[in-house]
């Protein structure tokens, strides 16, 4: 009896120490394995614990960001409207790239995109909106499938592109 108890405890300790990894593959399927994922896969959860640092986005946010990336066009002179746009995106936990217009080429790019060089301007996938209007921004983000609120613990994700 004692021998059987020792064997069970040894086996339980062995299995408890085995590393397991869980992540989403490119098709959105959950993969569970005893070997680490290939490359620099993000969102890996080891041993059923918490996700790796920097991974605080919901599955819905990740899927929407893949299909409909968000770009916010701003300028150094744009203060209030651009801050409101940034705050709205961060409040919803939307990962976005911020392009601050500095060169004539960037201004021309925005003119082609929305018709003039008005900032802030938002691009969600292939949809665009110039100026800041919270309802219009929310509508574009809703249609793209972004959650209405940020996930608990999410941090602002916007950053200026190079």
Wavefront OBJ file of the C-alpha trace (Angstrom):
o trace
v 0.000 0.000 0.000
v 2.780 2.390 0.926
v 4.595 1.525 -2.310
v 1.479 2.327 -4.363
v 1.060 5.670 -2.602
v 4.707 6.601 -3.277
v 4.323 5.649 -6.937
v 1.194 7.808 -7.301
v 2.874 10.796 -5.656
v 5.946 10.416 -7.870
v 3.839 10.252 -11.023
v 1.748 13.233 -9.957
v 4.869 15.308 -9.290
v 6.310 14.319 -12.664
v 3.183 15.353 -14.569
v 2.784 18.547 -12.549
v 6.255 19.666 -13.634
v 5.723 18.952 -17.349
v 5.564 22.202 -19.308
v 2.526 22.774 -21.484
v 2.050 25.627 -23.926
v -1.175 27.051 -25.348
v -1.450 29.560 -28.216
v -3.566 30.482 -31.250
v -2.266 29.459 -34.663
v -2.640 31.587 -37.795
v -6.061 30.025 -38.456
v -7.374 31.058 -35.035
v -7.311 27.502 -33.657
v -6.055 26.840 -30.125
v -2.933 24.668 -30.000
v -1.851 22.870 -26.823
v 1.569 21.235 -26.836
v 4.386 20.093 -24.584
v 6.873 21.868 -26.859
v 7.157 25.656 -27.246
v 5.544 27.213 -30.332
v 7.670 27.941 -33.396
v 9.259 31.347 -33.917
v 8.111 34.390 -32.018
v 4.489 33.412 -31.514
v 2.638 35.924 -29.340
v 0.033 35.155 -26.718
v 1.648 31.942 -25.464
v 0.280 30.686 -22.153
v 2.635 28.352 -20.312
v 1.385 25.743 -17.788
v -2.138 27.159 -17.804
v -0.872 30.357 -16.233
v -1.125 33.891 -17.452
v -0.224 34.984 -20.945
v 3.229 36.325 -21.644
v 3.928 39.974 -20.930
v 2.525 42.320 -23.526
v -0.327 40.015 -24.458
v -3.446 41.593 -23.027
v -5.709 41.652 -26.057
v -8.874 39.619 -26.354
v -9.311 37.115 -29.151
v -11.917 39.383 -30.787
v -9.480 42.306 -30.757
v -6.704 40.203 -32.303
v -8.991 38.931 -35.068
v -10.315 42.424 -35.831
v -6.784 43.861 -35.880
v -5.662 41.202 -38.373
v -8.574 41.808 -40.721
v -9.054 45.560 -40.189
v -5.884 47.333 -39.006
v -6.433 50.820 -37.601
v -4.368 53.891 -38.498
v -4.877 57.307 -36.922
v -3.519 60.272 -38.893
v -2.515 63.269 -36.775
v -0.317 66.356 -36.918
v 1.677 68.380 -34.413
v -0.903 71.193 -34.606
v -3.823 68.873 -33.864
v -4.307 68.869 -30.111
v -7.885 68.427 -28.859
v -9.395 66.382 -31.709
v -6.390 64.082 -31.959
v -6.339 63.525 -28.196
v -10.047 62.659 -28.240
v -9.466 60.228 -31.109
v -6.544 58.580 -29.279
v -8.552 58.370 -26.057
v -11.502 56.748 -27.835
v -9.266 54.116 -29.466
v -7.421 53.406 -26.210
v -10.699 53.293 -24.269
v -11.884 50.512 -26.538
v -8.521 48.734 -26.392
v -8.003 49.091 -30.142
v -4.416 48.483 -31.286
v -3.574 51.249 -33.754
v -0.728 52.945 -35.533
v -0.472 56.693 -35.383
v 0.944 58.522 -38.397
v 1.930 62.090 -37.640
v 1.996 64.077 -40.881
v 5.371 65.735 -41.304
v 6.310 65.662 -44.979
v 4.503 66.768 -48.091
v 4.410 63.146 -49.274
v 2.525 62.136 -46.109
v 0.094 65.025 -46.545
v -0.498 64.002 -50.178
v -1.087 60.405 -49.054
v -3.773 61.595 -46.621
v -5.365 63.787 -49.301
v -5.677 60.742 -51.563
v -7.085 58.722 -48.687
v -9.778 61.093 -47.363
v -9.964 63.921 -49.891
v -8.049 66.580 -47.964
v -5.429 66.961 -45.254
v -7.871 67.218 -42.337
v -6.701 65.630 -39.106
v -7.487 63.614 -37.179
v -8.372 61.034 -39.798
v -9.094 57.380 -39.110
v -8.597 54.382 -41.368
v -10.131 51.058 -40.277
v -9.328 48.398 -42.858
v -10.409 50.062 -46.121
v -12.918 52.425 -44.492
v -11.957 56.026 -43.738
v -13.271 58.987 -41.797
v -11.862 62.511 -41.540
v -12.218 64.698 -38.503
v -13.294 63.438 -35.107
v -16.799 62.299 -34.416
v -17.104 59.673 -31.681
v -20.235 58.059 -33.146
v -18.602 57.667 -36.573
v -15.427 56.194 -35.063
v -17.493 53.801 -32.936
v -19.508 52.755 -35.994
v -16.379 51.929 -38.013
v -14.859 49.988 -35.106
v -18.131 48.126 -34.429
v -18.399 47.091 -38.078
v -14.810 45.812 -37.964
v -15.616 43.677 -34.897
v -13.624 45.516 -32.241
v -14.977 45.131 -28.679
v -16.787 48.147 -27.225
v -14.496 48.308 -24.177
v -10.852 47.534 -23.523
v -9.942 44.227 -21.916
v -9.087 44.412 -18.230
v -5.456 45.391 -17.791
v -4.938 46.506 -21.380
v -2.567 49.371 -21.969
v -2.670 52.073 -24.629
v -1.353 50.606 -27.852
v -1.070 53.504 -30.258
v 2.355 54.562 -31.296
v 3.868 56.723 -33.934
v 4.968 54.814 -37.006
v 8.425 55.336 -38.390
l 1 2 3 4 5 6 7 8 9 10 11 12 13 14 15 16 17 18 19 20 21 22 23 24 25 26 27 28 29 30 31 32 33 34 35 36 37 38 39 40 41 42 43 44 45 46 47 48 49 50 51 52 53 54 55 56 57 58 59 60 61 62 63 64 65 66 67 68 69 70 71 72 73 74 75 76 77 78 79 80 81 82 83 84 85 86 87 88 89 90 91 92 93 94 95 96 97 98 99 100 101 102 103 104 105 106 107 108 109 110 111 112 113 114 115 116 117 118 119 120 121 122 123 124 125 126 127 128 129 130 131 132 133 134 135 136 137 138 139 140 141 142 143 144 145 146 147 148 149 150 151 152 153 154 155 156 157 158 159 160 161 162
